[in-house]
C-alpha cells in the first residue's frame, strides 16, 4: 500500500509541475499578446499635438488644413463588414497621381501628415491617409501588425483610384508606409493581382517579420528569450485572430515584388533594429533603392533630414510614376484585385483634436 502511494506521488508530482508550467506559459502568452496587439491606439488629439511639437516648420500648412477645410475624410465598409476610415487631400495638379500613406504602430492617419506634405504640398498630388484596423476611427478589436492590414489597404486601393480618377490622365498610385505602415506596404507589394496603376512602394523603417520584431522587443524590454513565450503567443494569436507571427513576413513578400521600392531606415533605430533593412533590401528584386539615414532613431528620418527626405522621395516617385503604363488607357474602377469595400460617406472633419 505504501509503495502504491509513493508511486502515485511520483507520477502526480511531475504532472502537477507540468500543469503549473503550462498555466504560467498560457498566462504569459496572453499577457504578451495583450501587451503587443490589444492596446488602444493614440488619439487624434495626442497625434496633433505631437505633430505641432515635432514639426514647427509645418505649422502654417497644418493650420491651413483646418482653416481651409482641405483635409477631408471618408468611411467605407470593408468586405468583412467593419467600417474603415481615412483622411484625404486633393492635389491641385495631381494629373492622376495619388499617394496612399500608411501610419505606424498605435498611431493614426494624422501621423502621416508630414509625409502627406511632401506629396500634396510639394508634389501637388492626391493623398489618402487610412486609419488601419483598430486605429483612429477604423473599427477593429486588435492591432494586425500590417499583415491582415494589407487586405484592408488592397480594398482601399481601387477606392482611392476611383475617388481621384482623372478624365485626362492615367491613374498612378504609390504606397508609402512608416514602421508598421512600412510592413503593411511591403506585405501588399508581394501579393498577386495588384492593379497596374500601383506603380511604386516606399517603406520607411519596416521590420522583416512580426516574429523577428517581437523577438527583438521581448529581449530588449524584458530580457527574455523568444522560446517558449513567443511560440505560445503566436499560437494564441492564430487561435484568436486567424494569423500568426511567423506567417506575417514582409521579408517573404518583398521577394515576390518586381515593382520599384525605396527602402529608408535610420542607422540608430533600436525599435525596429537597423539591421533589418539589409535582408529586406537584399531579398527585393530590382528595381530598388536604399537610403540609410545617419544617426536617426526609429521613424525619425524625415524629422532629422526633411529636405533630403523630400528630395529623395520626390525623385524616386517622379521617376516611376511618370513611366507610361502598360494597362489600358481607361483605368478600371477596381483593378485586377477587385474590391468589396463600399464607400459610405465623405465629410470635412469637424474637429481634428477629438
C-alpha positions in Angstrom: 0.0 0.0 0.0 2.8 2.4 0.9 4.6 1.6 -2.3 1.4 2.4 -4.3 1.1 5.8 -2.5 4.7 6.6 -3.3 4.2 5.6 -6.9 1.2 7.9 -7.2 3.2 10.8 -5.7 6.0 10.2 -8.2 3.5 10.3 -11.1 1.4 13.2 -9.8 4.3 15.5 -8.9 5.7 15.9 -12.4 2.1 16.2 -13.8 1.3 19.0 -11.3 4.6 20.8 -12.2 3.8 20.4 -15.9 0.3 21.8 -15.4 1.7 24.7 -13.4 4.3 25.4 -16.1 1.6 25.3 -18.8 -0.6 27.6 -16.9 2.3 30.1 -16.4 3.1 29.8 -20.2 -0.5 30.4 -21.1 -0.8 33.4 -18.9 2.5 34.7 -20.2 1.3 34.2 -23.8 -2.0 36.0 -23.0 -0.1 38.9 -21.4 2.3 39.2 -24.3 -0.5 39.2 -26.9 -2.4 41.8 -24.9 0.7 44.0 -24.4 1.6 43.8 -28.1 -1.6 44.0 -30.1 -4.5 44.6 -27.8 -3.5 48.1 -26.5 -5.5 51.1 -27.6 -4.0 53.4 -30.3 -3.2 57.0 -29.7 -5.9 59.6 -30.2 -6.1 62.3 -32.9 -5.6 65.0 -30.2 -2.4 63.3 -29.0 -1.0 63.0 -32.5 -2.0 66.5 -33.5 -0.1 68.0 -30.5 2.9 65.8 -31.3 2.9 67.0 -34.9 3.0 70.6 -33.8 5.8 70.0 -31.3 8.0 67.9 -33.7 7.4 69.8 -36.9 7.3 73.5 -36.3 8.1 74.2 -40.0 4.8 72.7 -40.9 2.7 74.8 -38.6 1.4 77.0 -41.4 0.4 74.1 -43.6 -1.1 72.1 -40.7 -3.2 75.1 -39.6 -4.4 75.7 -43.2 -5.8 72.2 -43.3 -8.2 73.1 -40.6 -9.0 76.7 -41.6 -9.4 75.9 -45.3 -11.1 72.5 -44.6 -8.9 70.9 -47.2 -8.3 67.8 -45.1 -11.5 65.8 -45.5 -12.4 62.3 -44.6 -14.3 59.3 -45.8 -15.6 56.0 -44.4 -16.0 52.7 -46.2 -17.4 49.3 -45.2 -14.8 46.6 -45.8 -15.7 43.1 -47.2 -15.6 41.7 -43.6 -18.3 44.2 -42.5 -16.1 46.5 -40.4 -16.0 50.2 -41.1 -12.7 51.8 -42.1 -11.9 55.5 -42.0 -9.4 57.6 -43.9 -8.5 61.3 -44.4 -7.7 62.6 -47.8 -6.3 65.6 -49.6 -6.9 66.5 -53.3 -3.9 67.8 -55.2 -4.3 70.9 -57.3 -2.2 69.4 -60.1 -2.4 65.7 -59.4 -2.8 64.6 -63.0 -3.9 61.1 -61.9 -1.1 60.7 -59.2 -2.1 59.5 -55.8 -0.1 58.6 -52.7 -1.5 56.2 -50.1 0.3 57.0 -46.8 0.2 54.3 -44.1 0.8 55.0 -40.4 2.7 53.0 -37.8 2.0 51.0 -34.7 -0.6 52.5 -32.3 -0.6 55.7 -34.4 -3.3 57.0 -36.6 -3.7 58.6 -40.1 -2.7 62.1 -38.8 0.7 60.8 -38.0 1.4 60.6 -41.7 0.7 64.3 -42.4 4.4 65.2 -42.6 4.7 62.7 -45.4 1.5 63.9 -46.9 3.0 67.3 -47.0 5.6 66.0 -49.5 3.0 64.6 -51.8 0.3 67.2 -51.5 2.1 70.5 -50.9 5.4 69.8 -52.7 4.4 67.4 -55.5 0.7 68.6 -55.7 -0.6 65.0 -55.6 -3.7 63.5 -54.2 -3.2 61.8 -50.8 -5.2 59.1 -49.0 -4.4 58.6 -45.3 -6.1 55.4 -44.0 -6.6 54.6 -40.3 -5.5 51.0 -40.0 -7.7 48.3 -38.3 -8.4 49.3 -34.6 -6.7 52.7 -35.1 -8.2 56.1 -35.3 -11.9 55.8 -36.4 -11.5 52.4 -38.1 -13.2 49.6 -36.3 -11.4 46.5 -35.0 -10.5 44.6 -31.9 -6.7 44.2 -32.2 -3.7 45.6 -34.0 -2.9 43.5 -37.1 0.8 44.4 -37.3 0.5 45.1 -41.0 -0.3 41.5 -42.0 -4.1 41.5 -42.3 -3.9 45.3 -42.7 -2.6 44.5 -46.2 -6.0 43.2 -47.1 -7.7 46.4 -46.0 -5.2 48.5 -48.0 -5.9 46.3 -51.0 -9.6 47.3 -50.6 -8.7 51.0 -50.3 -6.5 51.0 -53.5 -9.4 50.8 -56.0 -11.5 53.1 -54.0 -8.7 55.7 -54.0 -8.3 55.2 -57.7 -12.0 55.9 -58.2 -12.0 58.9 -55.8 -9.2 60.6 -57.6 -9.6 59.4 -61.1 -8.7 62.0 -63.8 -10.6 62.1 -67.1 -7.4 63.1 -68.9 -4.6 61.3 -67.1 -3.9 57.6 -66.3 -4.2 56.7 -62.6 -0.9 56.2 -60.9 -0.5 55.2 -57.2 2.4 55.0 -54.8 2.2 53.4 -51.3 4.4 54.9 -48.6 4.4 53.5 -45.1 6.4 54.1 -41.9 7.1 51.4 -39.3 4.1 49.1 -39.1 2.8 51.0 -42.1 6.0 50.1 -43.9 5.4 46.4 -43.0 1.9 46.8 -44.4 3.3 48.4 -47.6 5.8 45.6 -48.1 3.1 43.0 -47.4 0.9 44.5 -50.1 3.8 44.6 -52.5 4.1 40.8 -52.7 0.5 39.9 -53.3 -0.6 38.9 -56.7 -3.2 40.8 -58.7 -2.3 44.3 -57.7 -3.6 46.8 -60.3 -1.1 48.0 -62.8 -1.7 51.6 -61.7 0.1 50.8 -58.4 3.5 51.8 -59.6 5.9 52.0 -56.6 6.4 51.5 -52.9 8.3 53.3 -50.2 9.0 51.6 -46.9 10.5 53.6 -44.0 11.8 51.5 -41.1 9.7 48.4 -41.6 10.5 45.0 -40.0 11.5 41.7 -41.6 8.7 39.8 -39.8 6.4 40.1 -36.8 8.3 37.2 -35.3 11.6 39.0 -35.6 10.2 42.3 -34.3 8.6 40.7 -31.2 11.6 38.5 -30.5 13.8 41.6 -30.6 11.5 43.6 -28.3 11.0 40.6 -25.9 14.7 40.6 -25.4 15.1 44.5 -25.3 12.2 45.2 -22.9 12.0 42.1 -20.8 15.4 40.4 -21.3 13.6 37.2 -22.3 14.4 34.7 -25.0 11.9 34.0 -27.7 11.3 30.4 -26.6 8.9 29.3 -25.2 6.8 32.5 -24.8 6.8 33.7 -28.5 5.7 30.4 -30.0 2.9 30.2 -27.4 1.8 33.8 -28.1 1.9 33.2 -31.8 -0.3 30.1 -31.5 -2.7 32.1 -29.3 -2.8 34.9 -31.9 -3.7 32.3 -34.6 -6.5 31.0 -32.4 -7.9 34.4 -31.6 -7.3 36.4 -34.7 -6.5 33.9 -37.5 -2.9 34.8 -38.2 0.5 34.1 -36.6 3.8 35.9 -36.1 5.8 33.8 -38.5 3.5 34.0 -41.5 3.4 37.8 -41.2 6.6 38.2 -43.1 7.4 41.3 -45.2 10.7 39.7 -46.0 8.9 36.9 -47.9 6.6 39.4 -49.5 9.2 41.8 -50.9 10.9 38.8 -52.5 7.8 38.5 -54.7 7.7 42.2 -55.6 9.0 43.3 -59.0 7.8 46.9 -58.9 10.1 49.7 -57.7 10.7 50.1 -53.9 12.6 52.6 -51.9 13.9 51.4 -48.6 14.6 54.0 -45.8 16.0 53.2 -42.3 17.8 55.1 -39.6 21.1 53.6 -38.6 20.4 54.3 -34.9 16.9 52.6 -34.8 16.6 50.4 -31.7 12.8 49.8 -32.0 12.9 48.2 -35.5 16.6 47.4 -35.5 18.6 49.0 -38.3 19.9 45.6 -39.5 16.5 44.6 -40.7 16.6 46.8 -43.7 19.6 44.9 -45.2 17.9 41.5 -45.6 14.8 43.2 -46.8 16.7 45.1 -49.5 18.7 42.0 -50.5 15.5 39.9 -50.9 13.8 42.5 -53.1 14.4 42.1 -56.8 15.3 45.1 -58.9 14.2 47.9 -59.3 15.0 49.1 -55.8 16.9 51.8 -53.9 18.2 52.1 -50.3 18.8 55.2 -48.1 20.2 54.6 -44.6 20.0 57.9 -42.6 22.9 58.7 -40.3 22.1 59.0 -36.6 18.3 58.6 -36.9 16.2 56.8 -34.4 13.0 55.0 -35.2 10.8 56.8 -37.7 12.8 60.0 -37.4 14.4 60.1 -40.9 12.0 62.8 -42.2 12.2 64.8 -39.0 16.0 64.8 -39.0 16.5 65.3 -42.7 13.4 66.9 -44.1 15.0 68.4 -47.2 16.9 65.3 -48.2 13.9 63.1 -47.5 11.7 65.2 -49.6 14.2 65.3 -52.5 14.8 61.5 -52.4 11.1 60.7 -52.3 10.2 63.1 -55.0 13.0 61.9 -57.3 12.0 58.2 -56.8 8.3 58.8 -57.2 8.6 61.0 -60.2 10.9 58.5 -61.9 8.4 55.7 -61.7 5.1 57.4 -61.7 5.9 59.1 -65.0 6.7 55.8 -66.7 3.9 55.0 -69.3 1.5 52.4 -68.1 1.1 49.1 -69.9 -2.5 48.9 -68.7 -5.5 50.1 -70.8 -5.9 53.9 -71.1 -9.1 53.8 -69.2 -8.4 52.6 -65.7 -10.6 50.0 -64.1 -12.6 51.0 -61.0 -11.4 48.0 -59.1 -8.3 46.9 -60.8 -7.4 43.3 -61.1 -7.9 42.5 -57.4 -11.4 43.8 -57.2 -12.9 45.2 -54.0 -15.9 44.5 -51.9 -15.3 47.7 -50.0 -18.2 50.2 -50.2 -17.8 54.0 -49.9 -20.4 55.3 -47.4 -19.6 58.9 -46.6 -17.3 61.8 -47.3 -17.2 64.8 -44.9 -15.0 67.5 -43.6 -13.7 66.5 -40.2 -15.4 68.7 -37.6 -12.5 68.7 -35.1 -9.1 67.2 -35.6 -8.4 67.5 -31.9 -11.0 64.9 -31.0 
